[in-house]
Amino acid sequence: MLDPKHVETLKEIVGKENVYSDKAHRIAYSYDATRTRFEPDAVVFPRNEEDVSRILVYCNHHGIVITPRGAGSGFTGGALPTNGGITLAMEKHMNRILEIDMENMVAVVQPGVVNMDLQRAVEELRLFYPPDPASEEYSTLGGNVSENAGGMRAAKYGITKDYVMALRAVRPNGDIIRAGKRTIKDVAGYNIAGILIASEGTLAVITEITVKLLPKPKFRKAYMGIFPSVDNAMNAVFRSLSGGANPVAMEFMDALVVQALKEKLGIELPEDAGALLIGDVDGNVIEEVDFQLEILEKSFKENGAQDFVIAHTDKERDTLWYARRNASPSITVFGSKKLNEDISVPRSMLPEALKRIYEIGERYNFKVPCFGHAGDGNIHVNVMVDGSDEKQLEEGHKAIEEIFELVVDMGGTLSGEHGIGTSKAPFMNIAFNEAELSLFKDIKHAFDPNNILNPGKMGLPGV
């Protein structure tokens, strides 16, 4: 437990109304979407960048561990206080949109700004912030940057790292640094912003983010391709994209997900649908949108699509997207617990990757429904187990390890958007060799020699 004298000093730094060590706050900040719990010794709400700096100076001097936290919506334990200490919660005070610069098409925000709040604010000015993680209604920009969050629009527009132009951050010794500029080009010095993105709060505490904005497209339509098999759908993905299609999103659901949507939610889908591809296309002239749809329809049908449906209105679009939005909750028909991994492979490897993933599931006698962002090669693989059966859980984790090995052998990665945190840390040696892991440790030591910032994450040493 944290010595009470440290709690009192932290209250002097940020005000007693911004430091809590009571049981209720410790429980409230003890978990994330993994549902694993680790209680901090105290929760501290910094009011500004100066507070963050002073907190870090004090904690660094006294060896107090700090876990930065946004909304706690992560799926890999990145914001869990696994070593106790204090949780530095950014959402209460540091949650303002500081500037929307229409001339340079950038926005400057504090880390506690909710992703969707920024999207709505810039869209009122006919601008567009594309990164759209599934948690966009509540996840914060600081968390998005720390995990390099993706989303459904990544197929066309990319992910968080593609929009971060500059950061302000505080090092563990209290130094305030600026990384990057709001200029389009900047090749002066090391790319420190690039190192901080996806660092999961292990290197510095982000206090300000400058992001690139785009003009908001004027037109948008949704589509759905219905396929007899997963193989047909996966071939349609990379062949349509290499053939000139440029959809905003291309979301995939396999036969098991289709079955679950029918059984659990009563969603009407074709009886013989073996896989679905759902997405959007957009553009500034309607002819551009329709041309993209023509390319997709032709390519889908050349790769075995039974039907190609276009949504011409927002209501029709919502109907198509309803199935995709409910893919994750529906698959609980196959097991009480899902071991959900967000693997990513080169798009051309999708057919072979899914074929071999299903083979692993069959060998362990598990259902493995898959869905996700096929347009960028990022698939959510769900090994379904009985959560109360320890043997099944053990076997499920073995299956996951085999899937990771398969994916890495194919040139893929352990995570396309969820990050590493604690849940994937044991598998880092599958994806990286000794020299690479040693380099990660060297970078960590250069930023945080006393190891006070989020220790034990990403396969890095704990305390």
Sine and cosine of phi, psi and omega as CSV:
sin_phi,cos_phi,sin_psi,cos_psi,sin_omega,cos_omega
0.00,0.00,0.46,-0.89,0.01,-1.00
-0.96,0.28,0.73,-0.69,0.04,-1.00
-0.86,0.51,0.75,-0.66,-0.01,-1.00
-0.80,0.60,-0.48,0.88,0.00,-1.00
-0.91,0.41,-0.52,0.85,0.04,-1.00
-0.93,0.35,-0.64,0.76,0.03,-1.00
-0.87,0.50,-0.68,0.73,-0.01,-1.00
-0.91,0.42,-0.62,0.78,0.03,-1.00
-0.91,0.41,-0.65,0.76,0.04,-1.00
-0.89,0.46,-0.59,0.81,0.06,-1.00
-0.90,0.43,-0.58,0.81,0.05,-1.00
-0.92,0.39,-0.53,0.85,-0.03,-1.00
-0.96,0.27,-0.72,0.69,-0.15,-0.99
-0.91,-0.42,-0.05,1.00,-0.07,-1.00
0.99,-0.12,0.64,-0.77,-0.10,-1.00
-0.90,0.44,-0.40,0.92,0.00,-1.00
-0.97,0.24,-0.05,1.00,-0.03,-1.00
-0.88,-0.47,0.23,0.97,0.07,-1.00
-0.73,-0.68,0.80,-0.60,-0.03,-1.00
-0.71,-0.71,0.75,-0.66,0.08,-1.00
-0.83,-0.56,0.22,0.98,0.02,-1.00
-0.96,0.30,0.32,-0.95,-0.08,-1.00
-0.88,0.47,-0.64,0.77,-0.06,-1.00
-0.88,0.48,-0.73,0.69,0.01,-1.00
-0.93,0.37,-0.61,0.79,-0.01,-1.00
-0.91,0.43,-0.61,0.79,0.05,-1.00
-0.94,0.35,-0.70,0.72,-0.05,-1.00
-0.86,0.50,-0.50,0.86,-0.02,-1.00
-0.96,-0.29,0.43,0.91,-0.07,-1.00
-0.99,-0.17,-0.09,1.00,-0.12,-0.99
-0.62,-0.79,0.25,-0.97,0.12,-0.99
-0.70,-0.71,-0.39,-0.92,-0.05,-1.00
-0.94,0.33,-0.16,0.99,0.08,-1.00
-0.96,0.26,-0.30,0.95,-0.06,-1.00
0.93,0.38,0.20,0.98,0.13,-0.99
-1.00,0.05,0.62,-0.78,-0.11,-0.99
-0.88,-0.48,0.74,-0.68,0.16,-0.99
-0.64,-0.77,0.87,-0.49,-0.04,-1.00
-0.99,0.11,0.72,-0.70,0.18,-0.98
-0.97,0.24,0.23,-0.97,0.09,-1.00
-0.99,0.13,-0.43,0.90,0.04,-1.00
-0.36,-0.93,0.39,-0.92,0.07,-1.00
-0.88,-0.47,0.79,-0.61,-0.04,-1.00
-0.85,-0.53,0.73,-0.68,-0.01,-1.00
-0.94,-0.35,1.00,-0.10,0.01,-1.00
-0.92,0.39,0.57,-0.82,-0.02,-1.00
-1.00,-0.01,-0.40,0.92,-0.09,-1.00
-0.27,-0.96,-0.01,-1.00,-0.04,-1.00
-0.89,0.45,-0.61,0.79,0.02,-1.00
-0.88,0.47,-0.65,0.76,0.06,-1.00
-0.86,0.51,-0.71,0.71,0.00,-1.00
-0.85,0.53,-0.70,0.71,-0.01,-1.00
-0.88,0.47,-0.71,0.70,-0.03,-1.00
-0.92,0.39,-0.62,0.79,0.05,-1.00
-0.88,0.47,-0.71,0.71,-0.04,-1.00
-0.92,0.40,-0.65,0.76,0.05,-1.00
-0.84,0.54,-0.74,0.67,-0.04,-1.00
-0.91,0.42,-0.74,0.68,-0.06,-1.00
-0.93,0.37,-0.58,0.81,0.03,-1.00
-0.90,0.43,-0.65,0.76,0.00,-1.00
-0.91,0.41,-0.58,0.81,-0.08,-1.00
-0.98,-0.20,0.08,1.00,0.04,-1.00
0.92,0.38,0.55,0.83,0.00,-1.00
-1.00,-0.05,0.81,-0.59,-0.04,-1.00
-0.96,0.28,0.64,-0.77,0.01,-1.00
-0.83,-0.56,0.74,-0.67,0.11,-0.99
-0.90,-0.44,0.95,-0.31,0.07,-1.00
-0.92,0.39,0.55,-0.83,-0.06,-1.00
-0.55,-0.84,0.67,-0.74,0.13,-0.99
-0.98,-0.18,-0.97,-0.24,0.00,-1.00
-0.99,-0.12,-0.11,0.99,-0.02,-1.00
0.93,0.37,0.56,0.83,-0.07,-1.00
-0.99,-0.17,0.12,0.99,-0.09,-1.00
-0.95,0.32,0.43,-0.90,-0.05,-1.00
-0.98,-0.21,0.05,1.00,-0.06,-1.00
-0.78,-0.62,0.17,0.99,0.06,-1.00
0.99,0.12,0.30,0.96,-0.05,-1.00
-0.89,0.46,-0.49,0.87,-0.04,-1.00
-0.96,-0.28,0.28,0.96,0.01,-1.00
-0.99,0.10,0.73,-0.69,0.02,-1.00
-0.99,0.16,0.94,0.34,-0.11,-0.99
-0.91,0.42,-0.32,0.95,0.01,-1.00
-0.93,-0.38,0.35,0.94,-0.02,-1.00
0.94,0.34,-0.65,-0.76,-0.02,-1.00
0.95,0.30,-0.54,-0.84,-0.04,-1.00
-0.92,-0.38,0.59,-0.80,0.20,-0.98
-1.00,-0.07,0.82,-0.57,0.02,-1.00
-0.99,-0.11,0.99,-0.15,-0.14,-0.99
-1.00,-0.05,0.88,-0.48,-0.17,-0.99
-1.00,-0.09,-0.11,0.99,-0.21,-0.98
-0.99,0.16,-0.32,0.95,-0.13,-0.99
-0.97,0.23,-0.75,0.66,-0.08,-1.00
-0.93,-0.35,-0.62,0.78,-0.13,-0.99
-1.00,-0.05,0.90,0.44,-0.16,-0.99
-0.73,-0.68,0.53,0.85,-0.07,-1.00
-0.96,-0.28,0.60,-0.80,0.23,-0.97
-0.99,0.15,0.93,-0.36,-0.12,-0.99
-0.99,0.16,-0.53,0.85,-0.08,-1.00
-0.28,-0.96,0.64,-0.77,0.24,-0.97
-0.85,-0.52,0.96,-0.29,-0.07,-1.00
-1.00,-0.07,0.98,-0.18,-0.07,-1.00
-0.95,0.30,-0.50,0.87,-0.03,-1.00
-0.93,0.36,-0.66,0.75,0.00,-1.00
-0.99,-0.16,-0.03,1.00,0.04,-1.00
0.81,0.58,0.83,0.56,0.11,-0.99
-0.69,-0.72,0.37,-0.93,0.14,-0.99
-0.81,-0.59,0.57,-0.82,0.06,-1.00
-0.89,-0.45,0.83,-0.56,-0.11,-0.99
-0.71,-0.70,0.36,-0.93,0.18,-0.98
-1.00,0.07,0.33,-0.94,-0.14,-0.99
-0.92,0.40,-0.37,0.93,-0.02,-1.00
-1.00,0.08,0.06,1.00,0.04,-1.00
-0.93,0.37,0.75,-0.67,0.03,-1.00
-0.96,0.27,0.68,-0.73,-0.06,-1.00
-0.77,0.64,-0.78,0.63,-0.07,-1.00
-0.91,0.40,-0.51,0.86,0.05,-1.00
-0.89,0.46,-0.64,0.76,0.07,-1.00
-0.92,0.40,-0.70,0.71,0.01,-1.00
-0.82,0.57,-0.74,0.67,-0.04,-1.00
-0.91,0.41,-0.64,0.77,-0.03,-1.00
-0.90,0.44,-0.69,0.73,-0.04,-1.00
-0.97,0.23,-0.50,0.87,0.01,-1.00
-0.92,0.38,-0.46,0.89,0.09,-1.00
-0.89,0.45,-0.39,0.92,0.02,-1.00
-0.98,-0.21,0.24,0.97,0.01,-1.00
0.90,0.43,0.51,0.86,0.11,-0.99
-0.93,-0.37,0.01,-1.00,-0.23,-0.97
-0.49,-0.87,0.81,-0.59,0.16,-0.99
-0.93,-0.37,0.97,-0.26,-0.20,-0.98
-0.95,0.32,-0.61,0.80,-0.11,-0.99
-0.84,0.55,0.83,-0.56,-0.16,-0.99
-0.69,-0.72,0.93,0.36,0.05,-1.00
-0.85,0.53,0.41,-0.91,-0.01,-1.00
-0.84,0.54,-0.41,0.91,-0.01,-1.00
-1.00,-0.01,0.32,0.95,-0.15,-0.99
-0.85,0.53,-0.42,0.91,-0.02,-1.00
-0.96,0.29,-0.28,0.96,-0.04,-1.00
-0.64,-0.77,-0.33,0.94,0.00,-1.00
-0.95,0.32,0.48,-0.88,-0.07,-1.00
-0.98,-0.18,0.36,-0.93,0.01,-1.00
-0.90,0.43,-0.56,0.83,0.05,-1.00
-0.89,0.46,-0.68,0.73,0.07,-1.00
-0.92,0.40,-0.64,0.77,0.04,-1.00
-0.86,0.51,-0.68,0.73,0.01,-1.00
-0.93,0.37,-0.68,0.74,-0.04,-1.00
-0.90,0.43,-0.47,0.88,0.01,-1.00
-0.96,-0.29,-0.05,1.00,-0.08,-1.00
0.80,0.60,0.84,0.54,-0.11,-0.99
-0.88,0.48,0.55,-0.83,0.07,-1.00
-0.96,-0.29,-0.62,-0.79,-0.01,-1.00
0.41,-0.91,-0.04,-1.00,-0.10,-0.99
-0.95,0.31,-0.44,0.90,-0.04,-1.00
-1.00,0.09,0.09,1.00,-0.08,-1.00
-0.91,0.42,-0.45,0.89,-0.04,-1.00
-0.83,0.56,-0.65,0.76,0.00,-1.00
-0.98,-0.18,-0.64,0.77,-0.23,-0.97
-0.96,-0.27,-0.14,0.99,0.01,-1.00
1.00,0.05,-0.21,-0.98,-0.10,-0.99
-0.85,-0.53,-0.12,-0.99,-0.15,-0.99
-0.80,0.60,-0.70,0.71,-0.06,-1.00
-0.86,0.51,-0.42,0.91,-0.02,-1.00
-0.97,0.24,-0.12,0.99,-0.05,-1.00
-0.87,-0.50,-0.18,0.98,0.02,-1.00
-0.99,0.16,0.89,-0.45,0.02,-1.00
-0.99,-0.12,-0.56,0.83,-0.05,-1.00
-0.38,-0.92,0.43,-0.90,0.04,-1.00
-0.70,-0.71,0.48,-0.88,0.33,-0.95
-0.93,-0.38,0.64,-0.77,-0.05,-1.00
-0.48,-0.88,0.32,-0.95,0.02,-1.00
-0.89,-0.45,0.82,-0.57,0.05,-1.00
-0.97,0.26,0.31,-0.95,-0.03,-1.00
-0.85,0.53,-0.43,0.90,0.03,-1.00
-0.99,0.11,0.04,1.00,0.03,-1.00
0.99,-0.13,-0.17,0.99,0.01,-1.00
-0.90,0.43,0.73,-0.69,0.07,-1.00
-1.00,-0.09,0.81,-0.58,-0.04,-1.00
-0.85,-0.53,0.45,-0.89,0.15,-0.99
-0.92,-0.39,0.71,-0.70,-0.02,-1.00
-0.78,-0.63,0.89,-0.46,-0.02,-1.00
1.00,0.03,0.08,-1.00,-0.02,-1.00
-0.65,-0.76,0.19,-0.98,0.08,-1.00
-1.00,0.04,0.23,0.97,0.09,-1.00
-0.99,0.10,0.44,-0.90,0.02,-1.00
-0.92,0.39,-0.63,0.78,0.02,-1.00
-0.93,-0.37,0.67,-0.74,0.04,-1.00
-0.32,-0.95,0.96,-0.28,0.01,-1.00
-0.84,-0.54,0.47,0.89,0.01,-1.00
-1.00,-0.08,0.91,-0.42,0.06,-1.00
1.00,0.08,0.01,-1.00,0.03,-1.00
-0.93,0.37,0.45,-0.90,0.02,-1.00
-0.99,0.11,0.97,0.24,-0.06,-1.00
-0.93,0.37,-0.58,0.82,0.05,-1.00
-0.86,0.50,-0.66,0.76,0.01,-1.00
-0.89,0.45,-0.54,0.84,0.03,-1.00
-0.96,0.29,-0.60,0.80,-0.02,-1.00
-0.96,0.29,-0.52,0.85,0.04,-1.00
-0.91,0.42,0.75,-0.66,0.00,-1.00
0.95,0.31,0.24,0.97,0.00,-1.00
-1.00,0.09,-0.02,1.00,0.13,-0.99
0.84,0.55,0.57,0.82,0.06,-1.00
0.94,0.34,0.35,0.94,-0.03,-1.00
-1.00,-0.06,-0.21,0.98,-0.11,-0.99
-0.92,-0.39,-0.64,0.77,-0.04,-1.00
-0.33,-0.95,0.24,-0.97,0.05,-1.00
-0.98,-0.21,0.89,-0.45,-0.03,-1.00
-0.96,0.28,0.76,-0.65,-0.04,-1.00
-0.88,-0.48,-0.26,0.97,0.02,-1.00
-0.39,-0.92,0.62,-0.78,-0.07,-1.00
-0.75,-0.66,0.77,-0.64,0.11,-0.99
-0.95,-0.32,0.85,-0.53,-0.07,-1.00
-0.87,-0.50,0.51,-0.86,0.06,-1.00
-0.98,0.21,0.60,-0.80,0.09,-1.00
-0.89,-0.46,0.37,-0.93,0.04,-1.00
-0.85,-0.53,0.32,-0.95,0.17,-0.99
-0.91,0.42,0.63,-0.78,0.00,-1.00
-0.97,0.24,0.82,-0.58,0.04,-1.00
-0.87,0.49,0.56,-0.83,-0.09,-1.00
-1.00,0.09,-0.46,0.89,-0.09,-1.00
-0.79,-0.62,0.51,-0.86,0.01,-1.00
-0.45,-0.89,0.67,-0.75,0.12,-0.99
-0.68,-0.73,0.45,-0.89,0.04,-1.00
-0.96,-0.29,0.36,-0.93,0.01,-1.00
-0.62,-0.79,0.33,-0.94,0.14,-0.99
-0.61,-0.79,0.79,-0.61,0.12,-0.99
-0.97,-0.24,0.74,-0.68,-0.02,-1.00
-0.93,-0.36,0.82,-0.58,-0.13,-0.99
-0.84,-0.54,0.46,-0.89,0.03,-1.00
-0.97,0.24,-0.34,0.94,-0.05,-1.00
-0.46,-0.89,0.30,-0.95,0.07,-1.00
-0.88,0.47,-0.65,0.76,-0.04,-1.00
-0.87,0.49,-0.69,0.73,0.05,-1.00
-0.86,0.51,-0.72,0.69,-0.04,-1.00
-0.90,0.43,-0.69,0.72,-0.04,-1.00
-0.92,0.40,-0.61,0.79,0.08,-1.00
-0.90,0.43,-0.60,0.80,0.01,-1.00
-0.91,0.42,-0.52,0.85,-0.02,-1.00
-0.87,0.49,-0.89,0.45,-0.14,-0.99
-0.97,0.25,-0.45,0.89,0.01,-1.00
-0.96,0.27,-0.59,0.81,0.03,-1.00
-0.94,0.33,-0.61,0.79,0.01,-1.00
-0.94,0.34,-0.66,0.75,0.04,-1.00
-0.95,0.32,-0.30,0.96,0.02,-1.00
-1.00,0.01,0.08,1.00,0.10,-0.99
0.91,-0.41,-0.09,1.00,0.05,-1.00
-0.95,0.31,0.56,-0.83,-0.02,-1.00
-0.65,-0.76,0.90,0.44,-0.04,-1.00
-0.96,0.29,0.45,-0.89,0.10,-1.00
-0.90,0.45,-0.70,0.71,-0.02,-1.00
-0.62,-0.79,0.49,-0.87,0.13,-0.99
-0.61,-0.79,1.00,-0.03,-0.11,-0.99
-0.99,-0.11,0.65,-0.76,-0.13,-0.99
-0.91,-0.41,0.63,-0.78,0.17,-0.99
-0.68,-0.73,0.75,-0.66,-0.05,-1.00
-1.00,0.00,-0.07,-1.00,-0.10,-1.00
-0.89,0.46,-0.60,0.80,0.02,-1.00
-0.91,0.41,-0.63,0.78,0.03,-1.00
-0.92,0.39,-0.67,0.74,0.06,-1.00
-0.85,0.53,-0.71,0.71,0.02,-1.00
-0.87,0.49,-0.69,0.72,-0.02,-1.00
-0.91,0.42,-0.65,0.76,0.02,-1.00
-0.87,0.49,-0.62,0.79,0.02,-1.00
-0.93,0.36,-0.75,0.66,-0.11,-0.99
-0.94,0.34,-0.71,0.70,-0.13,-0.99
-1.00,0.06,-0.61,0.79,-0.13,-0.99
-0.92,-0.39,-0.13,0.99,0.01,-1.00
0.93,0.37,0.41,0.91,0.02,-1.00
-0.94,0.33,0.75,-0.66,-0.04,-1.00
-0.99,0.15,0.91,-0.42,0.06,-1.00
-0.70,-0.71,0.43,-0.90,-0.04,-1.00
-0.83,0.57,0.66,-0.75,-0.04,-1.00
-0.84,0.54,-0.59,0.80,-0.08,-1.00
-0.99,-0.15,0.30,0.95,0.01,-1.00
-0.95,0.31,0.88,-0.48,0.03,-1.00
-0.99,-0.12,-0.26,0.97,0.02,-1.00
-0.17,-0.98,0.45,-0.89,0.02,-1.00
-0.80,-0.61,0.56,-0.83,0.22,-0.97
-0.84,-0.54,0.85,-0.53,-0.03,-1.00
-0.83,-0.56,0.63,-0.77,0.01,-1.00
-0.20,-0.98,-0.08,-1.00,0.05,-1.00
-0.83,-0.55,0.43,-0.90,0.27,-0.96
-0.80,-0.60,0.50,-0.87,0.02,-1.00
-0.61,-0.79,0.16,-0.99,0.00,-1.00
0.08,-1.00,0.14,-0.99,-0.03,-1.00
-1.00,-0.06,-0.19,0.98,0.15,-0.99
-0.76,-0.65,0.59,-0.81,-0.09,-1.00
-0.90,0.43,-0.49,0.87,0.02,-1.00
-0.89,0.45,-0.58,0.81,0.04,-1.00
-0.90,0.43,-0.67,0.74,0.02,-1.00
-0.90,0.45,-0.74,0.67,-0.02,-1.00
-0.90,0.43,-0.57,0.82,0.03,-1.00
-0.91,0.42,-0.66,0.75,0.04,-1.00
-0.89,0.46,-0.64,0.76,0.02,-1.00
-0.91,0.41,-0.59,0.81,0.05,-1.00
-0.90,0.45,-0.68,0.74,0.03,-1.00
-0.88,0.48,-0.72,0.70,-0.02,-1.00
-0.90,0.45,-0.72,0.69,-0.02,-1.00
-0.87,0.49,-0.69,0.72,0.00,-1.00
-0.89,0.46,-0.73,0.68,-0.03,-1.00
-0.92,0.39,-0.67,0.74,0.01,-1.00
-0.87,0.50,-0.72,0.70,-0.05,-1.00
-0.94,0.34,-0.52,0.85,0.09,-1.00
-0.91,0.41,-0.37,0.93,0.01,-1.00
-0.94,-0.33,0.47,0.88,0.21,-0.98
1.00,-0.08,0.11,0.99,0.00,-1.00
-0.87,0.50,0.71,-0.71,0.05,-1.00
-0.99,0.16,-0.46,0.89,-0.03,-1.00
-0.37,-0.93,0.40,-0.92,0.04,-1.00
-0.69,-0.72,0.90,-0.43,-0.11,-0.99
-0.94,-0.35,0.71,-0.70,0.04,-1.00
-0.91,-0.42,0.74,-0.67,0.09,-1.00
-0.99,-0.10,0.87,-0.49,-0.06,-1.00
-1.00,-0.10,-0.25,0.97,-0.01,-1.00
-0.81,-0.59,0.27,-0.96,0.04,-1.00
-0.89,0.47,-0.59,0.81,0.02,-1.00
-0.90,0.43,-0.69,0.72,0.03,-1.00
-0.91,0.42,-0.61,0.79,0.03,-1.00
-0.89,0.46,-0.71,0.70,0.02,-1.00
-0.86,0.51,-0.60,0.80,0.02,-1.00
-0.90,0.43,-0.68,0.73,0.02,-1.00
-0.91,0.41,-0.69,0.73,-0.08,-1.00
-0.97,0.25,-0.28,0.96,-0.01,-1.00
-0.84,0.54,-0.65,0.76,0.00,-1.00
-0.89,0.46,-0.74,0.68,-0.03,-1.00
-0.90,0.43,-0.66,0.75,-0.02,-1.00
-0.90,0.43,-0.39,0.92,-0.05,-1.00
-0.96,-0.26,0.18,0.98,0.00,-1.00
-0.87,0.49,-0.74,0.68,-0.09,-1.00
-0.90,0.43,-0.78,0.62,-0.01,-1.00
-0.92,0.39,-0.45,0.90,-0.08,-1.00
-0.94,0.33,-0.49,0.87,-0.15,-0.99
-0.97,0.24,0.00,1.00,0.09,-1.00
-0.92,0.40,-0.13,0.99,0.12,-0.99
-0.90,0.43,-0.32,0.95,-0.06,-1.00
-0.99,-0.14,-0.08,1.00,0.00,-1.00
0.17,-0.99,0.44,-0.90,-0.06,-1.00
-0.97,0.23,-0.31,0.95,0.00,-1.00
-0.69,-0.72,0.69,-0.73,0.06,-1.00
-0.91,-0.41,0.77,-0.64,0.13,-0.99
-1.00,-0.02,0.99,-0.14,-0.20,-0.98
-0.99,-0.15,0.88,-0.48,0.03,-1.00
-0.83,-0.56,0.65,-0.76,-0.09,-1.00
-0.97,-0.26,0.90,0.44,-0.04,-1.00
-0.93,0.37,0.36,-0.93,0.02,-1.00
-0.62,-0.78,0.70,-0.71,0.02,-1.00
-0.73,-0.69,0.30,-0.95,0.15,-0.99
-0.83,0.56,0.64,-0.77,-0.14,-0.99
-0.84,0.54,-0.57,0.82,-0.02,-1.00
-0.92,0.39,-0.30,0.95,-0.01,-1.00
-1.00,-0.02,-0.05,1.00,-0.07,-1.00
-0.84,0.54,-0.74,0.68,-0.02,-1.00
-0.85,0.53,-0.74,0.68,-0.02,-1.00
-0.93,0.37,-0.63,0.77,-0.02,-1.00
-0.88,0.48,-0.74,0.67,-0.02,-1.00
-0.92,0.39,-0.63,0.78,0.04,-1.00
-0.84,0.55,-0.72,0.70,-0.06,-1.00
-0.97,0.23,-0.48,0.88,0.11,-0.99
-0.90,0.44,-0.69,0.72,0.04,-1.00
-0.89,0.45,-0.58,0.81,0.04,-1.00
-0.90,0.44,-0.63,0.77,0.06,-1.00
-0.89,0.46,-0.69,0.72,0.04,-1.00
-0.86,0.51,-0.68,0.73,0.01,-1.00
-0.89,0.45,-0.64,0.77,-0.02,-1.00
-0.90,0.43,-0.57,0.82,0.03,-1.00
-1.00,-0.05,-0.04,1.00,-0.02,-1.00
0.90,0.43,0.64,0.77,0.07,-1.00
-0.91,-0.41,0.58,-0.82,0.22,-0.98
-0.97,0.25,0.69,-0.73,0.01,-1.00
-0.76,-0.65,0.97,0.24,0.07,-1.00
-0.92,0.38,0.63,-0.77,-0.03,-1.00
-0.78,-0.62,0.63,-0.78,0.10,-1.00
-0.44,-0.90,0.12,-0.99,0.09,-1.00
0.66,-0.75,-0.43,-0.90,-0.24,-0.97
-1.00,-0.09,0.95,0.31,-0.08,-1.00
-0.89,0.45,-0.45,0.89,-0.01,-1.00
-0.88,0.48,-0.40,0.92,0.07,-1.00
-0.87,-0.49,0.26,0.97,0.09,-1.00
0.98,0.18,0.19,0.98,-0.08,-1.00
-0.97,-0.23,0.93,-0.37,-0.08,-1.00
-0.88,-0.47,0.68,-0.74,0.11,-0.99
-1.00,0.01,0.93,-0.37,-0.03,-1.00
-0.98,-0.17,0.82,-0.57,-0.10,-0.99
-0.87,-0.50,0.96,-0.27,0.09,-1.00
-1.00,0.07,0.91,-0.41,-0.13,-0.99
-1.00,-0.05,0.82,-0.57,-0.04,-1.00
-0.71,-0.71,0.21,-0.98,0.14,-0.99
-0.99,0.10,0.93,-0.37,-0.10,-1.00
-0.89,0.45,-0.31,0.95,0.00,-1.00
-1.00,-0.05,-0.05,1.00,-0.06,-1.00
-0.97,-0.25,0.97,-0.26,-0.05,-1.00
-0.86,0.51,-0.62,0.79,0.00,-1.00
-0.91,0.42,-0.67,0.74,0.04,-1.00
-0.89,0.45,-0.65,0.76,0.02,-1.00
-0.88,0.47,-0.68,0.73,0.02,-1.00
-0.89,0.46,-0.70,0.71,0.01,-1.00
-0.91,0.40,-0.60,0.80,0.03,-1.00
-0.87,0.49,-0.67,0.74,0.01,-1.00
-0.93,0.36,-0.53,0.85,0.10,-1.00
-0.91,0.42,-0.67,0.75,0.04,-1.00
-0.88,0.48,-0.67,0.74,0.03,-1.00
-0.87,0.49,-0.68,0.74,0.01,-1.00
-0.88,0.47,-0.64,0.76,0.04,-1.00
-0.90,0.43,-0.62,0.78,0.02,-1.00
-0.90,0.43,-0.69,0.73,0.05,-1.00
-0.86,0.51,-0.70,0.71,0.01,-1.00
-0.88,0.48,-0.67,0.75,0.04,-1.00
-0.88,0.48,-0.75,0.66,-0.07,-1.00
-0.89,0.45,-0.70,0.71,0.00,-1.00
-0.91,0.42,-0.63,0.78,0.05,-1.00
-0.88,0.48,-0.46,0.89,0.00,-1.00
-1.00,0.04,0.10,0.99,-0.02,-1.00
1.00,0.04,0.27,0.96,-0.02,-1.00
-0.99,-0.13,-0.27,-0.96,-0.11,-0.99
-0.65,-0.76,0.37,-0.93,-0.01,-1.00
-0.90,0.43,-0.50,0.86,-0.08,-1.00
-0.54,-0.84,0.76,-0.65,0.06,-1.00
-1.00,-0.05,-0.38,0.93,-0.05,-1.00
-0.38,-0.92,-0.36,0.93,-0.08,-1.00
-0.99,0.14,-0.35,0.94,-0.04,-1.00
1.00,0.04,-0.12,-0.99,-0.09,-1.00
-0.97,-0.24,-0.79,0.61,0.04,-1.00
0.81,0.59,-0.73,-0.68,0.06,-1.00
-0.99,-0.17,-0.54,0.84,-0.15,-0.99
-0.94,0.34,-0.50,0.87,0.01,-1.00
-0.96,-0.27,-0.02,1.00,-0.02,-1.00
-0.83,0.56,-0.63,0.78,-0.02,-1.00
-0.90,0.43,-0.24,0.97,-0.08,-1.00
-0.97,-0.23,0.09,1.00,-0.07,-1.00
-0.88,0.48,-0.51,0.86,-0.02,-1.00
-0.95,0.30,-0.19,0.98,0.12,-0.99
-0.96,0.28,-0.61,0.80,-0.12,-0.99
-1.00,-0.07,-0.36,0.93,-0.10,-0.99
-0.74,-0.67,0.57,-0.82,0.03,-1.00
-1.00,0.06,0.04,-1.00,-0.08,-1.00
-0.86,0.51,-0.66,0.76,-0.03,-1.00
-0.91,0.42,-0.64,0.77,-0.01,-1.00
-0.93,0.36,-0.70,0.72,0.03,-1.00
-0.90,0.44,-0.59,0.81,0.04,-1.00
-0.91,0.41,-0.62,0.79,0.04,-1.00
-0.89,0.45,-0.66,0.75,0.05,-1.00
-0.84,0.54,-0.69,0.72,0.00,-1.00
-0.91,0.42,-0.61,0.79,0.03,-1.00
-0.90,0.43,-0.66,0.75,0.02,-1.00
-0.90,0.44,-0.70,0.71,0.04,-1.00
-0.85,0.53,-0.71,0.70,-0.04,-1.00
-0.91,0.41,-0.58,0.81,0.00,-1.00
-0.90,0.43,-0.63,0.77,0.01,-1.00
-0.99,0.16,-0.65,0.76,-0.24,-0.97
-0.69,-0.73,0.93,0.36,-0.10,-0.99
-0.88,0.48,-0.44,0.90,0.00,-1.00
-1.00,-0.05,0.03,1.00,0.11,-0.99
0.82,0.57,0.74,0.67,0.01,-1.00
-0.99,-0.13,-0.31,0.95,-0.08,-1.00
-1.00,-0.06,0.94,-0.33,0.13,-0.99
0.73,0.68,0.77,0.63,-0.02,-1.00
-0.90,0.44,0.47,-0.88,0.07,-1.00
1.00,0.06,0.00,1.00,0.03,-1.00
-1.00,-0.07,0.37,-0.93,0.05,-1.00
0.86,0.50,0.39,0.92,-0.02,-1.00
0.99,0.17,0.12,0.99,0.02,-1.00
-0.99,0.11,0.32,-0.95,-0.07,-1.00
-0.87,0.49,0.58,-0.81,0.14,-0.99
-1.00,0.03,-0.36,-0.93,0.03,-1.00
-0.84,-0.55,0.00,0.00,0.00,0.00
